[in-house]
Amino acid sequence: MSIDTREAYRRALDAFGALVHRIGPGQWRLPTPCVDWDVRTLVDHVVRENRWVPLLLAGRTVGEVGDALDGDMLGDDALKAFDTSATAAVQAVFEDGALTRVAHLSFGDVPGGEYVAELFADVLIHTWDLARAVGADERLDPELVDACAAWFADAEKGYRQAGVIGEQRPTPAGTDAQTRLLAAWGRPPQPDGDDD
């Protein structure tokens, strides 16, 4: 990756958090590009992922955590839930040795650095999802787009085989880097019905 993985993750979480703080009262149930997820479900997903980070980077297994992170993560104060979880996650990835520890993920053990790269990519793509859902500026940080694309070039096959990303969308010649990255993750270049 062209920039420090931890810094990329922090910056992606900051951008996602800025959008979370702009969600209007009537926007939490709006649909997102993620199939069957509304805005609240999307934010809940990111908060849940954030809450896993300190546990997994501390060596805990999914089995040891059990159902402690099941259910609604947002409660009555979604902004506080996000902010608290993001702060704890960023602190965990910047701890000494975090990138060289083994993270025991649901599909197997990976180095902490790979886990943080996966987190970064997930949050970056979901930042676009959230922006599209609430009608915010969809332009992602170009440096983060390039870093994610470089990492994803090697990871895409595994993601596609696991069925955790949508079908790759075609892109015309000359398409910008962000659109190519989003298409690789199965995101449409235009809002549904507008790609004519």
ABEGO torsion letter per residue (X at the ends): XABBAAAAAAAAAAAAAAAAAABBAAAAABBBABBGBBAAAAAAAAAAAAAAAAAAAAGBBAAAAEAAABEBAAEABAAAAAAAAAAAAAAAAABBGAAABBBBBAAEBBBAAAAAAAAAAAAAAAAAAAAAAAGBBABBBAAAAAAAAAAAAAAAAAAAAAGABBBBBBBBBGBBAAAAAAAAAGBBABBBGAAX
